[in-house]
């Protein structure tokens, strides 16, 4: 556990250096490898994948610290992660961390209400998923300066995907159809992009678009089963598990294509890390109580 916590802290430190010092480490490494010493153009999205790893692994690592009675360190680790990512371009990761923390706080305050609350949010959210993009787009119409261009583009993508879903709601278009359904379209928000660039950046919409209504309903049942398993835990184990689940669902809803192999591997790896952590027994206090 100590080695894992140290390794995670090193990962956070390196990430902070890259975000706050304009990718200093990456620039130095690429300059050496290119042997030119020339300045390297940086895409701000380059940290999205390692940031996602940190956002998901944060919960089992923090839980392990909590169970070993390093509780201040556990809370501090989460706070540091939020402080690092909030000013970054990894907006989906920042949102996932904030929602995960809010869910963990709610689970702490209302442990017996967590199961029904999360279940209702999932059912209602999935039922309203086709109209949510249009509502959000209406809310920000004329107020586009309030949110990032990338967020506006997501809303445009989601509305286009919903229109395609309604054209084939029952059966969907088939696995990975998202890669071709945007061909020939042009985004009004990001003119260099299409209305569906490879995937919808929303796993729920992607499942319905590609696998139809039966796939969408199966996804809902899977989410409800995960809520059931998470809320069967007690105390801190339930609280941190809830944080991971909500953070994961947030990323699933706003970030990547769901069939990307690295993401699937990361999801299973973080779930596996949590399962291992749940086997840890809480370390007794020094007084034996």
N, C-alpha and C positions, 0 to 999 in steps of 0.2 A: 504494500500500500504506500509506504514511504517513497519508494522509487517512482511509482506512478504519479504521486502528487508532485514530486520534484520535476519529473518529465513534463507534466502538464503546465507547471509554473514556467518552465523554460519556453514552452511553446507560446504561452501568453506573452512572455517578455519579448520574444522575437517578433511576434505579431504586432505588439505595441510599437516596437522600433520601426517596423516597416510602415505602419500607418502614420505615426507622428513625425517620422523623419524621411518621408517621401521615398519609401522603398530603398533605403540606403544599402541594406545587405544585398538585396536582389541586384541593384545597379552595380555594386562592386563585383559580385560573382559573374554577372553577364559580361562586364567589361574585361575581366580576366580571361574568360572563355573565348570571347570574340577576338582578343589580342589587338584590339584597336584603341581601347580606352575611350571610345566615343560614347556620348550620352545615349541612353537607351530609352525609347518611348515606352511608357508604362500604361497598360490598361488597368484602370482602377478595379476592375472585376477580378483581377488575378488572385485576390485573397478570398474570393467567395467560397471555394472548396475547403481550404484549411479553416476558414471561419466557421463553416458549417460543422466540420469535425469538432471544433472546440465547443460550439454551442450545444452539441449533443452529448459529448463526453463530459462536459461540465457537471452534469447532474449525477452520474454514478461516482465521479471523483469526489464531489462535494458531499455526497451521502457517506462515502467511506470515511472521510475526515470527521463527519458528524458522529458516526457510530463509534469512532475511536476517541471521541470526546475532544477533538480539535474543533470545537464548534465555532469559535471566533474565526479560525482559519477557513472553515467551510463557507461561512457567510461572506467573509472578505474576498474569497476567490470569486464568488458570483458577482459581487460588487465591482471587482476589478475588471471582469469580463465585460460587464455592461459599460463601464467607463471607457474601455478600449474601443468597443465597436460602435457606440453611439455616434461619434463624429466621423466614422468611416463611411465608405460608399457601400458597405455591406448592409443595406437597409433591411433586407429580409431577415438577416441574422439578428439585427438589433430588435426588430419586432418580435421575433421568436423568443428572444431572451426576456423581453419585457412581459410578454403574455405568459411565458412559463413561470416567471416570478410571481405575477399576479395570481396565477392558478395555484401555486404553492402556498401563497399567503392565505388564499381562500380555503384551501384544504387544511391548513393549520387551524384557522378560526372555526370552520364548519365541516369537520371531518365526516359527519354523518350525512351531510347534504351534498357532498362532492359527487357521488355516483349519479344521483338523479339530475343534478345541475349539468354535469358534463354530458350526460346522455341526451338531455333536452337540447343543449346547445348544438350537439352534433345532428340530431334529427331535424331541428328547426333550420339550422344552417344549410344542411343538404337539401331540404325542401325548398328553401328560398334561393339556393345557389343560382338558378337561372335569372333571377331578377336583381340580385345584389349588384352585379357590375353596372347595370343601367341606372340603379338608384344612386350609386356612388358617382357615376359620371354626371348625373343631374345635379348632385350636391356641389360638385366642384366646377360646374359650368360657369364661366365668367370669373372663377377664382383659381385659375390654373396655376397662378404664382405661388399658391399655398402648398403645393406638393411637387415632388420631383418629376422631371420629364419621364423618367423610367416608370414611375407609378402611373402616370397618365397613359403611357403606352400599354401598360398591363391592362388597364381598364378597356382600352380599345381592342386589345387582343381577346379579352374575355367576352366582350360583347359580340365580336365576330364568331367566336367559338360557340356561344349560345345560339346564334342564328343557324350555324351548321348543325348543332345538336337537334334543333327543332325540325330540321329537314329530314333527319333520320334518327328519331328518338329511341326507337325500340331496339334496333340491331346495331347501330353505330356503323362506323366506316372501316373497322378492322384495326388490328394492332399496328402501331407506328404510322397510322394514316395522317397524324398531325404533321408529319414531315412534308407532305405534299399538298395538303388542303389549302395552304396559303399561297401556292404558286399563282403568279399573275396578279396578285393584289399589291397595293401600296399603302403604307401607313401614312396618315395625315400628321401624326405626332412625330414620327421618326421616318422621314422620307426615304432613307437608305434601307429601311426594313420593310418586311411584308406585314400583313395583318395577322399572320400566324407563323412566326419564325421558328420552325422546327418543333416546338411544343408550346402548350398554352401557359406555361408557368403556373399551373394550378392542377394538382393531381386529381382532384375531384372532377373537374371539367374534362380532363384528359381521359379519365376512365369512361365517363359517359359518352364522350365523343367517339372513342375507339371501340368500346366494348358494349355500348348500348345500355338500356335501362337495367337489364339483369346484372351487368357488371357493376353499375352504380349502386344498386341495392345490396349486392354482395359486399362492396366496399363499406357501406354503412353498417352492415352486420359485423364486419371485421372491426371497425372502429368501436362499436358498442361492446364487443367482446374484450377489446383491449382496456376499455374503461372499467369493465367488470373485474378483470384480473388486477388492474392497478389499485382499485379501491378495496380489494380484499386485503391489501397490506395494512399494517398498523403503524401509527405514529409517524416517525421521520421517514420510514421506508415508503409509506403511502404518499407523503408530502413531496419527496424528491422524485418519486416515480411519476407523480402527476405533473411535476415540472417538466420532466423529459417528454412525456406524452404530448402535452400541450405545445411545447417548443417544436417537437417533431411534426405535429399536425399543422402548425403555423408555417413551417418551411415547406411542407407538402402542398400547402394552399397558395403559396406566393412565389416560389423560387424556381425549382429546376424541373426538367422533364423526368417523369417518374421511372422511365425505363433505363436511365443512365446507370451503367454497371457500377461505377464508383459510388453512386448514391445508394444503390441497393446494398452494396457491401458495407457501407458506413451505417446504414440503418440496422442491419443485422448485428454488426460489431458493437454498436452502442447499446442495443438491446441485450446482447450477450454480456457486455460489461455490467449492465444494471443487474442482470440475473445473478452474476457472480457476487456482486456487492450485496445483494439481498440475502445472501447466505451468511454474511458476516453477522456475528452477534455483537450487540452493543457492549462496549467496554464498561465495566462497572466503575462507579465514581471511587475516588480515593477513600471515602468513608465507608464504602461497601454498600451504599444505598442506591 
